[in-house]
Amino acid sequence: MSMFCYQCQETAKNTGCTIQGVCGKKEEVAKLQDLLIYSCKGIANIVIKGNLDIAAISEVNHEVMKSLFITITNANFDEDAIEKQIIKMLALRDELKAKVNNADLHDAAVFIVSDRDSMLKKASVVGVLATENEDIRSLRELITYGLKGMAAYAHHALNAGKENVDIYGFLYKALAALLNDALSADDLVALTLKTGEFGVSAMALLDEANTSKYGNPEITTVDIGVRNNPSILISGHDLTDLEQLLEQTKGSGVDVYTHSEMLPAHYYPFFKKYDNFAGNYGGSWWRQVDEFGPFNGPILFTTNCIVPPRKEEIRDRIFTTGAAGYPGSQHIEADANGKKDFSKIIELAKTLPSPTEIETGTITGGFAHEQVFALADKVVDAVKSGAIKKFFVMAGCDGRMKSRDYYTEFAEKLPKDTVILTAGCAKYRYNKLPLGDIGGIPRVLDAGQCNDSYSLAVIALKLKEIFGVDDINELPIVYNIAWYEQKAVIVLLALLYLGVKNIHLGPTLPGFLSPNVAKVLVDNFGIAGIGTVDDDIKFFMS
């Protein structure tokens, strides 16, 4: 077996990619990512056993977080960049090890590699399948993927000027625990829920970082047509990259459009001052293979959701930054102060044609927690009068599988007295449908990016308080969530920690759940897969 990866929803046959990732990840990249994770576990082992002061090792904290982020699905396909990160992590590991007088360190904290070949050889024996027990492996990977999602959110928060040392502390504790063969399945189930608890903390931290810097999202109508100016398309999740790009393109004659998960940036008051912030181009991340061609201008990836381009011409227009990377594309690094020079992207944009229009119209969003609270009286009255019968949380991820048409059909067939609460790129399955409103309340309330699922949880907790119920599950809220990658995993674990039960997850249950672990989730939390649209709606409405 040349590689093994089953961390995303599209993994081959829902059991694992063993030759090449469905995402496009090659064997070498997969193995190097395995070794990068193993290196992080080694560092965690030293930190925990050495009882090191986490506040005093900020560079290590930040690099561990970035390393976890690099390994998220569709984030980084550049083997040279991953090798470079491994070398950096091993150097940091050795510096920490020199401070710790403890001979009882795991192999992850002491192994030596000298070149790419030795890295790949080591990676072959420390990957996912190194854990032989299927249930222990399943729980370890569930925790690992939650940690990756948590690290992504904490990374964005750090870029916006906020961090929480307790989150780093938990990352080390959890990563070190994943090396501990003495832990039972019950121990790992408890650690899984603890991961969900810190997932809530990470999403709350990012929410605070974004809203304190850019204001609370507000109801906003976003144009999905185009102007006749040279343009840059920005994709991903990092708002600080968008801020710097808009500042550097201001007055240049170059417009900026968002793609996929960057759409919710339009909802923040801060960004509305930029006249060249034109609108949103296209749809979900996987549609880039068809949409990047007609866009004509350069594309900046700030985070994950890269799809290997079919044409060389498009690859030459792709730039990456942060944890993202693609071989042959230019990578923009930040300086010591976090500043990035986007002048190459801007100059390239000026030489290329303006975008070709692929659709017209608008999208309305901006229904994060504060905006919904402002509408609370109206929402409560609608529920009490029976105008709104149920809320459907349809947050999460989109993907390429034909089975995801389920979510479009589901939204279309929902009774007219229901409202969809959404966040993440899953919304592209229905956010352009003419679903109407209920007494002025749109039937699709978009809270924002996948991390803004936190907003949906806050809204649910507020409704619990308003309606005076003891259990969040007594509210007229149904959870029918689509997942794709590891940020969706931490959102799921966060919801479980908050006590939400009976979540339906699709279009398939994760391939990394062993039958026994899946049974634990079903028995304890009511997790279920999806069925047919008609049967599911009938069940939910009953």
PLY file of the C-alpha trace (Angstrom):
ply
format ascii 1.0
element vertex 542
property float x
property float y
property float z
element edge 541
property int vertex1
property int vertex2
end_header
0.00 0.00 0.00
1.66 3.23 -1.17
-0.39 5.53 1.09
-3.43 5.47 3.34
-5.70 8.42 3.97
-9.37 8.48 4.93
-9.73 11.87 6.56
-12.25 13.39 4.12
-15.78 12.47 3.06
-14.76 11.63 -0.52
-12.16 9.03 0.44
-12.15 6.13 -2.03
-15.04 3.69 -1.47
-15.51 5.35 1.93
-12.68 3.17 3.22
-9.45 4.98 2.28
-7.31 6.31 -0.55
-4.38 3.93 -1.10
-2.85 4.98 -4.43
-3.67 8.68 -4.78
-6.07 10.91 -2.91
-9.44 11.67 -4.49
-8.48 15.24 -3.56
-5.45 14.95 -5.89
-2.91 14.36 -3.12
0.03 12.24 -4.28
1.62 9.42 -2.28
4.67 11.49 -1.35
2.58 14.38 -0.06
0.39 12.01 1.98
3.41 10.38 3.61
5.11 13.68 4.37
1.91 14.93 5.97
1.83 11.79 8.14
5.38 12.50 9.25
4.57 16.15 9.97
1.74 15.06 12.28
4.06 12.55 13.94
6.60 15.33 14.50
3.92 17.41 16.22
3.11 14.46 18.48
6.79 14.24 19.40
6.89 17.89 20.35
3.73 17.44 22.41
5.30 14.47 24.17
8.27 16.62 25.21
6.10 19.55 26.31
3.85 17.36 28.47
6.55 15.14 29.99
8.85 18.11 30.51
6.02 20.17 32.04
7.17 23.10 29.92
5.74 26.60 30.27
3.50 26.82 27.20
3.33 30.61 27.34
7.11 30.71 26.98
7.29 28.70 23.74
5.15 30.84 21.46
7.07 30.00 18.27
6.54 26.29 18.90
2.84 26.87 19.63
2.35 28.72 16.37
4.30 26.22 14.26
2.48 23.19 15.69
-0.81 24.91 14.93
0.31 25.75 11.39
1.59 22.20 10.83
-1.75 20.70 11.76
-3.45 23.17 9.41
-1.11 22.27 6.53
-2.34 18.68 6.64
-6.04 19.51 6.26
-7.62 18.19 3.05
-6.93 20.38 0.00
-4.69 22.81 1.90
-1.18 22.01 0.74
-0.06 19.82 -2.16
3.54 21.07 -2.19
5.89 18.30 -1.00
8.86 20.66 -0.85
6.97 23.04 1.44
5.89 20.17 3.70
9.43 18.79 3.87
10.66 22.25 4.83
8.05 22.40 7.61
9.11 18.97 8.91
12.73 20.11 9.10
11.64 23.22 11.00
9.54 21.16 13.43
12.35 18.69 14.12
14.73 21.57 14.86
12.20 23.03 17.32
11.68 19.56 18.79
15.40 19.13 19.40
15.65 22.55 21.05
12.86 21.57 23.44
14.34 18.13 24.07
17.60 19.74 25.20
15.66 21.49 27.97
13.98 18.33 29.27
15.71 15.87 31.58
13.47 12.91 30.83
14.66 9.76 29.13
11.14 8.38 28.88
10.26 10.00 25.58
8.31 8.38 22.76
10.00 7.58 19.46
8.14 10.55 17.96
10.31 12.80 20.11
13.67 11.24 19.19
13.62 9.85 15.63
16.17 11.14 13.12
15.82 11.67 9.37
18.48 12.98 7.04
16.82 13.40 3.64
13.57 12.97 1.71
14.02 9.21 1.33
14.53 8.68 5.05
11.51 10.86 5.73
9.33 8.75 3.45
10.67 5.54 4.97
9.86 6.76 8.48
6.45 8.03 7.38
5.57 4.56 6.08
5.61 3.13 9.62
4.04 6.00 11.61
0.92 6.76 9.55
-2.72 5.98 10.30
-2.33 2.19 10.04
0.44 2.12 12.64
-2.37 1.67 15.18
-3.47 -1.93 14.66
-6.63 -1.99 16.80
-9.41 -0.74 14.55
-11.43 0.98 17.30
-8.43 2.67 18.91
-7.28 3.78 15.46
-10.73 5.16 14.70
-10.89 7.19 17.90
-7.33 8.43 17.52
-8.07 9.66 14.01
-11.37 11.23 15.04
-9.47 13.22 17.68
-6.64 14.04 15.26
-9.05 15.41 12.67
-10.79 17.46 15.34
-7.43 18.89 16.35
-6.69 19.81 12.73
-9.95 21.74 12.47
-9.36 23.39 15.83
-5.86 24.43 14.76
-7.22 25.97 11.55
-9.62 28.19 13.50
-7.01 29.12 16.10
-4.59 29.97 13.28
-7.07 32.42 11.75
-7.68 33.96 15.18
-3.94 34.41 15.70
-3.63 36.18 12.35
-6.36 38.55 13.54
-4.50 39.22 16.78
-6.16 36.82 19.25
-4.83 33.66 20.88
-5.62 31.47 23.87
-2.76 29.62 25.57
-5.21 27.07 26.97
-5.95 25.91 23.41
-2.26 25.25 22.81
-2.14 23.40 26.11
-4.95 21.12 25.03
-3.39 20.52 21.61
-0.24 19.25 23.34
-2.18 17.15 25.84
-4.27 15.52 23.11
-1.39 14.96 20.68
0.69 13.35 23.42
-2.27 11.18 24.45
-2.46 9.83 20.89
0.93 8.19 21.52
-0.19 6.54 24.75
-1.01 2.88 24.14
-2.26 2.53 27.72
-5.38 4.61 27.00
-8.56 2.62 26.54
-11.37 3.22 24.08
-13.37 4.81 26.92
-10.45 7.14 27.67
-10.34 8.20 24.03
-14.11 8.74 23.88
-13.72 11.13 26.83
-10.85 12.87 25.03
-13.04 13.16 21.93
-15.65 15.14 23.87
-12.89 17.24 25.45
-11.74 18.02 21.91
-15.26 19.26 21.20
-15.10 21.49 24.27
-11.91 23.16 23.08
-13.37 23.32 19.60
-16.06 25.58 21.03
-13.29 27.68 22.63
-11.42 27.96 19.33
-14.53 29.00 17.39
-15.46 31.51 20.09
-11.92 32.91 19.92
-12.12 33.30 16.15
-15.56 34.89 16.40
-14.16 37.40 18.90
-11.12 38.04 16.69
-13.18 38.66 13.55
-15.95 40.74 15.14
-13.63 42.87 17.28
-11.53 43.68 14.20
-14.16 43.85 11.47
-17.47 44.43 13.29
-20.47 42.16 13.70
-21.81 40.75 10.41
-24.96 42.49 9.21
-27.61 41.69 6.62
-25.93 42.29 3.27
-26.83 41.80 -0.38
-23.85 40.64 -2.45
-23.63 41.04 -6.23
-22.77 37.86 -8.14
-22.32 39.55 -11.51
-19.11 41.22 -12.74
-17.67 44.63 -13.58
-15.45 45.51 -16.52
-12.18 45.89 -14.59
-9.08 43.72 -14.13
-9.68 41.60 -11.06
-8.31 39.26 -8.40
-10.26 36.32 -6.98
-9.62 35.50 -3.31
-10.58 32.12 -1.92
-10.29 30.42 1.46
-11.10 31.70 4.93
-8.53 34.18 6.22
-9.99 37.68 6.55
-6.67 39.31 7.40
-5.33 38.32 3.98
-8.39 39.89 2.38
-7.86 43.07 4.38
-4.27 43.39 3.19
-5.22 42.64 -0.41
-7.99 45.25 -0.42
-5.72 47.84 1.14
-3.02 47.22 -1.48
-5.46 47.27 -4.42
-7.26 50.41 -3.24
-7.19 53.00 -6.01
-5.31 50.67 -8.37
-8.20 50.02 -10.76
-8.15 46.35 -9.79
-11.32 44.81 -8.34
-11.42 42.01 -5.77
-14.01 39.22 -5.82
-14.59 36.51 -3.25
-14.93 32.83 -4.06
-16.50 30.04 -2.01
-15.87 30.40 1.76
-14.64 33.99 1.43
-18.17 35.12 0.49
-19.14 35.98 4.12
-16.43 38.66 4.24
-18.97 40.90 2.52
-21.13 40.77 5.65
-18.58 42.51 7.88
-19.00 46.32 8.07
-15.23 46.92 7.89
-14.89 45.73 4.30
-17.72 47.84 2.92
-15.48 50.90 2.72
-13.55 49.44 -0.21
-15.12 50.52 -3.50
-13.17 47.84 -5.39
-14.63 45.00 -3.29
-16.82 44.00 -6.20
-18.82 40.91 -5.21
-18.73 37.11 -5.24
-17.74 35.05 -8.27
-18.96 31.51 -8.68
-19.93 28.94 -6.12
-18.48 26.23 -3.93
-14.79 25.30 -3.78
-14.99 22.28 -6.10
-16.50 24.35 -8.90
-13.19 26.17 -9.31
-12.16 23.71 -12.03
-14.81 25.31 -14.25
-14.94 28.84 -12.78
-11.26 29.83 -12.58
-10.92 29.69 -16.38
-13.53 32.35 -17.20
-12.52 34.50 -14.26
-9.38 35.33 -16.30
-7.48 37.03 -13.45
-5.16 35.75 -10.72
-6.46 33.68 -7.79
-5.20 33.94 -4.21
-5.69 30.92 -1.94
-5.53 31.97 1.70
-6.27 28.51 3.13
-7.48 25.09 2.03
-9.94 24.06 -0.71
-7.45 23.92 -3.58
-8.37 21.60 -6.46
-5.43 20.70 -8.74
-6.05 22.75 -11.91
-6.53 21.00 -15.22
-4.64 23.59 -17.24
-1.14 25.00 -16.87
-2.46 28.47 -17.71
-4.68 28.43 -14.61
-1.90 27.10 -12.37
0.24 30.06 -13.46
-2.48 32.41 -12.15
-2.67 30.72 -8.72
-0.93 32.22 -5.70
-0.95 30.73 -2.21
-0.27 32.07 1.25
-0.37 30.89 4.86
-0.82 27.12 5.27
-1.86 26.70 1.61
0.52 25.52 -1.07
0.55 24.08 -4.57
3.64 22.99 -6.54
4.57 25.43 -9.28
2.46 28.24 -7.88
3.92 31.32 -6.22
3.69 31.39 -2.42
3.43 34.71 -0.58
5.08 34.69 2.85
4.40 37.20 5.61
7.23 39.28 7.04
8.08 39.37 10.74
5.16 41.76 11.33
2.60 39.63 9.51
2.56 41.88 6.44
2.30 40.38 2.96
3.35 41.90 -0.33
0.70 41.20 -2.94
2.22 43.44 -5.60
2.98 40.52 -7.96
-0.64 39.46 -7.93
-1.84 43.02 -8.51
0.55 43.62 -11.40
-0.45 40.33 -13.04
-4.12 41.27 -12.71
-3.51 44.49 -14.65
-2.24 42.50 -17.63
-5.21 40.12 -17.83
-8.79 40.51 -19.13
-11.66 41.32 -16.79
-13.82 38.40 -15.59
-16.32 36.75 -17.91
-19.81 36.90 -16.43
-21.14 33.43 -15.52
-24.30 34.49 -13.63
-26.19 37.56 -12.48
-28.19 38.44 -9.41
-27.49 38.72 -5.70
-27.04 36.63 -2.55
-28.20 37.81 0.87
-26.39 36.81 4.06
-25.00 38.15 7.31
-27.20 36.34 9.82
-24.59 35.72 12.51
-25.64 35.66 16.15
-25.80 39.41 16.83
-27.85 40.08 13.70
-30.27 37.26 14.57
-30.51 38.56 18.15
-31.56 41.91 16.68
-34.40 40.05 14.97
-35.16 37.93 18.04
-38.60 39.38 18.78
-39.69 38.87 15.19
-38.35 35.29 15.16
-39.94 34.40 18.50
-43.29 35.82 17.43
-43.12 33.80 14.21
-42.45 30.61 16.17
-45.18 31.27 18.74
-47.73 32.09 16.05
-46.87 28.95 14.12
-45.58 30.87 11.10
-42.25 29.11 11.64
-42.66 25.45 12.52
-39.03 24.38 12.55
-35.46 25.50 11.95
-33.15 23.26 9.96
-29.44 23.63 10.62
-27.88 22.72 7.27
-24.33 23.86 7.95
-21.09 22.21 6.88
-19.27 21.50 3.66
-20.01 21.02 0.00
-18.33 18.47 -2.24
-18.27 16.93 -5.69
-20.31 13.76 -5.13
-23.57 13.50 -7.08
-25.26 12.37 -3.86
-24.95 15.93 -2.55
-27.81 16.91 -4.83
-29.80 15.59 -1.86
-29.24 18.88 -0.04
-30.55 21.01 -2.89
-33.63 18.83 -3.23
-34.07 18.81 0.56
-34.07 22.62 0.69
-36.50 22.86 -2.22
-38.94 20.38 -0.69
-38.91 21.69 2.87
-42.34 23.02 3.94
-42.73 26.76 3.46
-43.07 27.26 7.22
-39.47 26.20 7.90
-36.24 28.20 8.00
-32.74 27.00 7.08
-29.84 28.08 9.32
-26.58 27.63 7.44
-22.85 28.27 7.61
-19.99 26.92 5.53
-19.84 26.16 1.83
-22.75 23.69 2.13
-24.94 26.75 1.56
-24.02 26.86 -2.12
-26.38 23.92 -2.63
-29.37 26.20 -1.94
-28.38 29.83 -1.28
-29.32 30.91 -4.80
-32.72 29.21 -4.78
-35.87 31.42 -4.65
-37.06 30.04 -1.31
-38.77 33.26 -0.22
-39.33 34.50 3.33
-41.67 34.19 6.28
-43.01 37.57 7.34
-39.85 39.26 6.14
-37.53 36.62 7.63
-35.57 34.97 4.79
-35.95 31.20 4.69
-32.17 30.83 4.34
-30.23 32.54 7.11
-26.52 32.42 6.27
-24.32 32.95 9.34
-21.07 32.83 7.37
-18.07 30.53 7.09
-17.81 27.02 8.54
-16.36 28.44 11.79
-19.54 30.51 12.07
-21.36 27.31 12.95
-20.45 28.72 16.36
-23.02 31.45 15.65
-25.66 28.80 15.02
-24.85 27.19 18.37
-25.05 30.57 20.13
-28.41 31.24 18.45
-29.71 27.85 19.60
-28.56 28.51 23.17
-30.24 31.93 23.08
-33.51 30.38 21.85
-33.22 27.81 24.65
-33.06 30.71 27.10
-35.91 32.66 25.45
-38.27 29.69 25.30
-37.31 28.55 28.80
-36.58 24.93 27.94
-34.19 22.80 29.96
-32.69 20.88 27.07
-31.40 22.32 23.80
-32.90 19.28 22.06
-36.42 20.41 23.04
-36.19 23.34 20.62
-37.83 23.11 17.17
-34.37 22.77 15.59
-33.25 19.88 13.39
-29.60 19.24 12.43
-29.03 17.87 8.92
-25.37 18.59 8.31
-23.12 17.91 5.31
-19.43 17.28 5.97
-16.30 17.07 3.86
-13.11 17.76 5.80
-11.62 18.27 9.23
-13.08 21.65 10.12
-16.48 19.98 9.83
-15.24 17.29 12.24
-14.45 19.85 14.96
-17.84 21.52 14.37
-19.52 18.14 14.89
-17.53 17.44 18.08
-18.34 20.95 19.34
-22.07 20.34 18.84
-21.81 17.00 20.65
-20.03 18.70 23.55
-22.84 21.30 23.72
-25.32 18.46 24.11
-26.91 18.50 20.66
-28.29 15.09 19.77
-29.86 13.36 16.77
-27.62 15.04 14.21
-27.99 13.62 10.72
-24.67 13.58 8.89
-24.12 13.04 5.18
-23.87 12.35 2.41
-22.01 9.41 4.04
-20.87 8.74 7.57
-17.09 9.15 7.97
-15.02 6.26 6.67
-12.71 6.62 9.66
-15.45 5.52 12.07
-15.11 1.82 12.87
-18.42 -0.05 13.36
-17.97 -0.01 17.14
-17.11 3.69 17.31
-20.02 4.52 15.01
-22.27 2.54 17.36
-21.07 4.62 20.32
-22.03 7.81 18.46
-25.39 6.38 17.46
-26.24 5.02 20.90
-25.03 8.00 22.94
-25.75 10.93 20.63
-28.27 9.73 18.07
-25.92 10.36 15.12
-27.50 9.06 11.92
-26.93 9.11 8.19
-29.28 10.52 5.59
-31.95 8.61 3.66
-34.21 9.81 0.87
-35.30 13.44 0.87
-39.00 12.65 1.21
-38.52 10.13 4.00
-36.14 12.41 5.92
-38.45 15.43 5.71
-41.37 13.31 6.87
-39.31 12.05 9.79
-37.97 15.49 10.76
-41.34 17.21 10.57
-42.96 14.53 12.74
0 1
1 2
2 3
3 4
4 5
5 6
6 7
7 8
8 9
9 10
10 11
11 12
12 13
13 14
14 15
15 16
16 17
17 18
18 19
19 20
20 21
21 22
22 23
23 24
24 25
25 26
26 27
27 28
28 29
29 30
30 31
31 32
32 33
33 34
34 35
35 36
36 37
37 38
38 39
39 40
40 41
41 42
42 43
43 44
44 45
45 46
46 47
47 48
48 49
49 50
50 51
51 52
52 53
53 54
54 55
55 56
56 57
57 58
58 59
59 60
60 61
61 62
62 63
63 64
64 65
65 66
66 67
67 68
68 69
69 70
70 71
71 72
72 73
73 74
74 75
75 76
76 77
77 78
78 79
79 80
80 81
81 82
82 83
83 84
84 85
85 86
86 87
87 88
88 89
89 90
90 91
91 92
92 93
93 94
94 95
95 96
96 97
97 98
98 99
99 100
100 101
101 102
102 103
103 104
104 105
105 106
106 107
107 108
108 109
109 110
110 111
111 112
112 113
113 114
114 115
115 116
116 117
117 118
118 119
119 120
120 121
121 122
122 123
123 124
124 125
125 126
126 127
127 128
128 129
129 130
130 131
131 132
132 133
133 134
134 135
135 136
136 137
137 138
138 139
139 140
140 141
141 142
142 143
143 144
144 145
145 146
146 147
147 148
148 149
149 150
150 151
151 152
152 153
153 154
154 155
155 156
156 157
157 158
158 159
159 160
160 161
161 162
162 163
163 164
164 165
165 166
166 167
167 168
168 169
169 170
170 171
171 172
172 173
173 174
174 175
175 176
176 177
177 178
178 179
179 180
180 181
181 182
182 183
183 184
184 185
185 186
186 187
187 188
188 189
189 190
190 191
191 192
192 193
193 194
194 195
195 196
196 197
197 198
198 199
199 200
200 201
201 202
202 203
203 204
204 205
205 206
206 207
207 208
208 209
209 210
210 211
211 212
212 213
213 214
214 215
215 216
216 217
217 218
218 219
219 220
220 221
221 222
222 223
223 224
224 225
225 226
226 227
227 228
228 229
229 230
230 231
231 232
232 233
233 234
234 235
235 236
236 237
237 238
238 239
239 240
240 241
241 242
242 243
243 244
244 245
245 246
246 247
247 248
248 249
249 250
250 251
251 252
252 253
253 254
254 255
255 256
256 257
257 258
258 259
259 260
260 261
261 262
262 263
263 264
264 265
265 266
266 267
267 268
268 269
269 270
270 271
271 272
272 273
273 274
274 275
275 276
276 277
277 278
278 279
279 280
280 281
281 282
282 283
283 284
284 285
285 286
286 287
287 288
288 289
289 290
290 291
291 292
292 293
293 294
294 295
295 296
296 297
297 298
298 299
299 300
300 301
301 302
302 303
303 304
304 305
305 306
306 307
307 308
308 309
309 310
310 311
311 312
312 313
313 314
314 315
315 316
316 317
317 318
318 319
319 320
320 321
321 322
322 323
323 324
324 325
325 326
326 327
327 328
328 329
329 330
330 331
331 332
332 333
333 334
334 335
335 336
336 337
337 338
338 339
339 340
340 341
341 342
342 343
343 344
344 345
345 346
346 347
347 348
348 349
349 350
350 351
351 352
352 353
353 354
354 355
355 356
356 357
357 358
358 359
359 360
360 361
361 362
362 363
363 364
364 365
365 366
366 367
367 368
368 369
369 370
370 371
371 372
372 373
373 374
374 375
375 376
376 377
377 378
378 379
379 380
380 381
381 382
382 383
383 384
384 385
385 386
386 387
387 388
388 389
389 390
390 391
391 392
392 393
393 394
394 395
395 396
396 397
397 398
398 399
399 400
400 401
401 402
402 403
403 404
404 405
405 406
406 407
407 408
408 409
409 410
410 411
411 412
412 413
413 414
414 415
415 416
416 417
417 418
418 419
419 420
420 421
421 422
422 423
423 424
424 425
425 426
426 427
427 428
428 429
429 430
430 431
431 432
432 433
433 434
434 435
435 436
436 437
437 438
438 439
439 440
440 441
441 442
442 443
443 444
444 445
445 446
446 447
447 448
448 449
449 450
450 451
451 452
452 453
453 454
454 455
455 456
456 457
457 458
458 459
459 460
460 461
461 462
462 463
463 464
464 465
465 466
466 467
467 468
468 469
469 470
470 471
471 472
472 473
473 474
474 475
475 476
476 477
477 478
478 479
479 480
480 481
481 482
482 483
483 484
484 485
485 486
486 487
487 488
488 489
489 490
490 491
491 492
492 493
493 494
494 495
495 496
496 497
497 498
498 499
499 500
500 501
501 502
502 503
503 504
504 505
505 506
506 507
507 508
508 509
509 510
510 511
511 512
512 513
513 514
514 515
515 516
516 517
517 518
518 519
519 520
520 521
521 522
522 523
523 524
524 525
525 526
526 527
527 528
528 529
529 530
530 531
531 532
532 533
533 534
534 535
535 536
536 537
537 538
538 539
539 540
540 541
